[in-house]
Amino acid sequence: MKLFRCLLLTLILSLNGSVNAAFENIELMAGPAGMGSAYAAATQDTSALIWNPAGLAGLSTPEIAIGYLDLHGVLGYSFIGIAHPIRKGQTIGAAILNSSDTEGISHERIVLLSAATRVWRRLHIGINAKYFSTSVNLEQVPLGSGRGWGADLGIQYALITDRVKMGVVFPNLFSNLSYRRLKENTTDGTYEEPLLREWRIGTAVKVNFGSDTPDRKPDSVLAAVEVANGVPLIGCEYQYNVKHGDLALRLGWRFTHGFTAGFGYQHGNIGLDYAFVNEKYGSQTSLFSVRLSY
């Protein structure tokens, strides 16, 4: 109950002038999370909807993704996204991110539209346009609500035949939230504030082992280093080709939130990912996500 009250207080304060805690970037895809969230340069699937929209330009087939995170049985976060290449080097996407508590007190939603394109050789640029909505109620009594918009900008550049990539992301580069809260005298109070601007910059290196044959793809190691809002992140992934698919093992370290670990399995058009995340959300927790190409 103490934890629940603390979370409730945080949610209420988010409607009371402090928007830094509202619409926090939870990063709901387990694959990147298992690599310590160092994924701005490496992403090239539906995870790009969250990590770096420029990565969508490298997608070769349409893909759907679903992610989920449960915090202490009190708050639940869900994600569903779709990305569809319209031609080589150009992809559009959309996603919905929801968060709510088990008591129905708070609800946040982000509706996201993305577009990415290759603008010059190996240079990709992507943007997210986002619509925010939030509400807080206590015993079915509304305390306040909010609406707003935001935009993300992402850039990826590939070097040395795509083995080395660089990524830069500016989440909430532009944003505006309009809050309406119910005051004690039953009159409405409104105010507007932007979300906290963020930035991420990183690089990723992929090295293959062995030769690519019709019977077996080569194993590979992906290593990434990133700085997110001044915090260093490092991660690595070892991908091993097994008889009926690809197995990925992941480790990461965030210098303020500890280590992460995870694994993934890709079989045909279906990919399953799991990540163990330490400390970032107040204690240890797990993330799950599914990817489906079609």
C-alpha positions in Angstrom: 0.0 0.0 0.0 2.8 2.4 0.7 4.3 1.9 -2.8 0.8 2.3 -4.3 0.3 5.6 -2.4 3.7 6.9 -3.6 2.8 6.1 -7.2 -0.6 7.6 -6.8 1.0 10.8 -5.5 3.4 10.9 -8.4 0.5 10.6 -10.8 -1.5 13.3 -9.2 1.5 15.6 -9.1 1.9 15.1 -12.9 -1.4 16.9 -13.2 -0.3 19.6 -10.8 2.5 21.2 -12.8 5.3 18.7 -13.0 5.2 17.0 -16.5 8.7 15.5 -16.4 7.2 12.4 -14.7 4.3 12.2 -17.2 4.6 10.3 -20.4 8.0 8.9 -19.4 9.8 7.0 -22.2 9.3 3.5 -20.9 11.0 1.8 -23.9 8.7 -1.2 -24.2 10.5 -3.5 -26.6 12.4 -6.2 -24.8 15.2 -6.7 -27.4 16.7 -3.3 -27.1 16.1 -3.2 -23.3 18.2 -6.4 -22.9 21.1 -4.5 -24.5 21.0 -1.8 -21.8 18.8 0.5 -24.1 21.9 1.3 -26.2 19.9 0.9 -29.4 19.7 4.3 -31.2 22.2 3.2 -33.8 21.2 -0.5 -34.1 17.5 -0.4 -34.4 16.0 -1.4 -37.8 12.7 -3.1 -37.0 9.5 -2.0 -35.2 11.5 -1.1 -32.1 12.5 2.0 -34.1 9.1 3.4 -33.4 10.3 3.9 -29.8 14.1 4.0 -30.1 14.9 5.9 -33.3 12.3 6.4 -36.1 15.2 6.7 -38.7 15.8 2.9 -38.2 12.4 2.2 -39.9 14.0 3.0 -43.3 16.1 -0.2 -43.0 13.0 -2.4 -42.7 12.6 -4.8 -45.6 9.3 -6.5 -44.7 6.1 -5.3 -42.9 6.1 -6.0 -39.2 3.8 -5.9 -36.2 5.1 -5.7 -32.6 3.5 -6.1 -29.2 5.2 -5.3 -25.9 4.2 -5.4 -22.2 5.6 -4.4 -18.9 4.1 -4.9 -15.4 5.4 -2.8 -12.5 4.9 -4.4 -9.1 1.3 -5.5 -10.0 0.3 -1.8 -9.8 1.0 -0.2 -13.2 0.8 -1.9 -16.6 2.3 -0.6 -19.8 1.4 -1.9 -23.2 2.6 -1.2 -26.8 1.4 -2.2 -30.2 3.0 -1.0 -33.3 3.1 -1.6 -37.1 5.7 -0.6 -39.7 5.2 -1.0 -43.4 7.8 -0.3 -46.1 6.2 1.5 -49.0 9.4 1.2 -51.2 13.0 0.5 -50.6 14.4 2.9 -48.0 11.0 4.4 -47.2 8.8 3.2 -44.4 5.7 4.4 -42.5 4.5 3.2 -39.1 2.0 3.7 -36.3 1.8 2.7 -32.6 -0.3 3.0 -29.5 1.2 3.1 -26.0 -1.0 2.8 -23.0 -0.4 2.9 -19.2 -2.9 2.4 -16.4 -3.0 1.3 -12.8 -5.1 -1.6 -11.5 -7.4 0.7 -9.6 -8.3 2.7 -12.6 -7.0 5.9 -11.1 -4.7 7.0 -13.9 -4.5 6.5 -17.6 -2.0 7.7 -20.2 -2.1 7.1 -23.9 0.3 8.0 -26.8 -0.8 7.7 -30.4 2.2 7.8 -32.7 2.7 8.1 -36.5 6.1 7.6 -38.0 7.8 8.1 -41.3 11.4 7.3 -42.4 13.3 7.7 -45.6 16.8 7.3 -47.0 17.9 10.8 -48.0 21.5 10.1 -49.2 23.3 6.9 -49.7 23.3 5.4 -46.1 21.8 8.3 -44.4 18.3 7.8 -42.9 16.1 10.3 -41.3 12.8 9.6 -39.4 10.2 11.5 -37.5 7.5 10.7 -35.0 4.3 12.7 -34.6 2.7 12.0 -31.3 -0.7 12.8 -29.6 -0.9 12.6 -25.8 -3.9 12.1 -23.6 -4.0 11.6 -19.8 -6.6 11.5 -17.0 -6.6 11.0 -13.3 -9.6 9.9 -11.3 -10.1 9.1 -7.6 -13.1 6.9 -6.7 -14.7 7.9 -10.0 -14.2 11.6 -9.2 -12.2 13.3 -12.0 -9.1 15.2 -10.7 -7.9 16.4 -14.1 -7.0 15.6 -17.7 -4.5 16.6 -20.3 -4.0 16.6 -24.1 -1.1 17.5 -26.2 1.2 16.8 -29.1 4.9 16.1 -29.6 7.5 15.3 -32.3 10.7 13.2 -32.3 13.6 13.4 -34.8 16.0 10.5 -35.5 19.0 10.1 -37.7 21.0 7.0 -38.6 24.2 6.8 -40.7 25.8 3.6 -41.8 29.6 3.2 -42.4 31.8 0.4 -43.8 29.0 -1.6 -45.6 26.5 -1.2 -42.8 28.8 -2.9 -40.2 29.2 0.3 -38.3 26.2 2.6 -37.7 25.7 5.9 -35.9 22.4 7.1 -34.4 21.1 10.4 -33.0 17.6 10.8 -31.5 15.8 13.9 -30.1 12.7 12.6 -28.3 10.2 15.4 -27.6 12.1 17.9 -29.8 8.9 19.8 -30.0 5.9 19.3 -27.6 3.1 21.0 -25.9 0.7 19.7 -23.3 -2.5 21.4 -22.1 -3.7 20.3 -18.7 -7.1 20.9 -17.1 -7.4 20.2 -13.4 -10.4 20.5 -11.0 -9.7 22.9 -8.2 -11.2 22.8 -4.7 -13.7 25.6 -5.6 -15.0 23.5 -8.5 -13.7 25.9 -11.1 -11.4 24.7 -13.8 -7.7 25.4 -13.9 -5.7 25.1 -17.1 -2.1 25.5 -18.0 0.3 24.5 -20.7 3.8 23.1 -20.5 6.2 21.2 -22.8 7.6 17.8 -22.1 11.2 17.5 -21.1 13.5 17.4 -24.1 15.8 14.5 -24.4 18.7 13.3 -26.6 20.5 10.1 -27.4 23.6 9.5 -29.5 25.4 6.2 -30.1 27.2 3.9 -32.3 26.9 0.2 -33.0 29.3 -2.3 -34.6 28.2 -5.7 -36.0 30.8 -8.5 -36.7 29.9 -11.7 -38.5 31.6 -15.0 -37.8 31.8 -17.7 -40.5 30.4 -17.6 -44.1 26.9 -17.2 -45.2 25.7 -20.4 -46.9 22.3 -21.6 -48.1 22.2 -24.0 -45.1 23.2 -21.6 -42.4 23.6 -17.9 -41.7 26.8 -16.7 -40.0 26.8 -16.1 -36.2 27.3 -12.4 -35.3 28.1 -10.1 -32.4 26.5 -6.7 -32.1 28.1 -4.2 -29.7 26.7 -0.7 -29.0 27.7 2.3 -27.0 25.4 5.2 -26.3 24.9 8.3 -24.2 21.3 9.1 -23.3 20.7 12.5 -21.6 24.3 12.4 -20.3 24.1 8.8 -19.1 26.4 6.2 -20.7 24.9 3.0 -21.9 26.6 -0.1 -23.3 25.1 -3.3 -24.7 26.0 -6.4 -26.7 24.1 -9.2 -28.5 25.4 -12.6 -29.6 23.2 -14.1 -32.4 23.5 -17.8 -33.0 21.9 -19.6 -35.9 20.2 -22.8 -34.6 18.5 -25.5 -36.6 15.1 -23.9 -36.8 15.8 -20.2 -36.2 18.0 -17.6 -34.6 18.8 -17.4 -30.9 20.0 -14.1 -29.5 21.7 -13.6 -26.1 21.9 -10.0 -24.7 23.7 -8.1 -21.9 23.8 -4.4 -21.1 24.8 -1.9 -18.5 23.3 1.5 -17.7 25.6 3.6 -15.5 22.8 4.9 -13.3 20.4 2.0 -13.4 22.5 -1.2 -13.4 22.6 -4.2 -15.6 20.1 -5.7 -18.0 20.0 -9.1 -19.7 17.7 -10.9 -22.1 17.3 -13.3 -24.9 15.3 -13.6 -28.2 14.3 -16.3 -30.5 13.4 -15.8 -34.2 11.6 -18.6 -36.0 10.4 -17.8 -39.5 8.2 -14.7 -39.3 7.8 -14.7 -35.5 10.2 -13.3 -33.0 9.9 -13.5 -29.2 12.0 -11.4 -26.8 12.5 -11.2 -23.1 14.5 -8.7 -21.0 15.4 -8.5 -17.3 15.7 -4.9 -16.2 17.3 -3.8 -12.9 16.6 -0.7 -10.9 15.3 1.6 -13.6 11.7 1.2 -12.6 12.3 1.1 -8.8 13.3 -2.5 -8.6 13.8 -5.6 -10.8 11.2 -6.3 -13.4 10.7 -8.1 -16.8 9.7 -7.0 -20.3 8.2 -9.2 -23.0 7.6 -8.4 -26.7 6.6 -10.2 -29.8 7.4 -9.3 -33.4 5.5 -10.7 -36.5 6.5 -10.0 -40.0 4.1 -10.6 -42.9 
